Amino acid sequence: METKEPKKDEVHYWHDQIMPKFLSVSTLLVVVEDSAIREIFQNMFNIDSSDKFDFSIPRATPIVIEFNKSLNPVKSYYILN
């Protein structure tokens, strides 16, 4: 049985497949399971892996991330009722 390295796979997919789509659209909906989004956020927001347990993302809560023209995140917020 093949094992994968989640951090490497999800972060590479994010950079190679998802981020380029932001260059051609203004809004993009991405649905990701919770362990993958943690790895992507750690990479995107430069969060040290030792801080992983202090970093929480609510489940089933949409988050908006705004990027600048260089595709760096500039603002993020949750959409709550």
Number of C-alpha atoms within 10 A of each C-alpha: 3 3 5 8 7 13 17 11 13 18 21 13 13 15 13 11 11 14 14 12 13 14 11 9 8 9 10 12 8 8 9 11 9 14 12 16 17 20 19 24 14 18 14 15 11 9 15 10 12 8 9 12 7 7 13 9 14 9 8 9 11 15 15 14 12 14 14 9 8 7 13 13 13 10 10 11 10 12 9 7 4
